[in-house]
Amino acid sequence: MLKERVVETFCNAVDREVKLELACNENETTGFESPSMIKSCDSCTQCGVATESGYHWERCVFYGKTF
């Protein structure tokens, strides 16, 4: 089951609060959640994550972090 949530946090790359939409898979039997993956950010065009060729989340300062 896909579990989604929104997190507001300070981003040093754009020097302000940003809204991150995150999603993770949740195992209904065990309750185990996979690491959250970033679906979108309200400022990804300002920090270089969003380019003409798509989104490059590995450039995001929150990539791989736990929320």
Summary of the structure (lengths in Angstrom):
residues: 67
radius of gyration: 12.9
end to end distance: 18.4
largest distance: 40.6
contacts: 148
relative contact order: 0.25
helix: 10%
strand: 46%
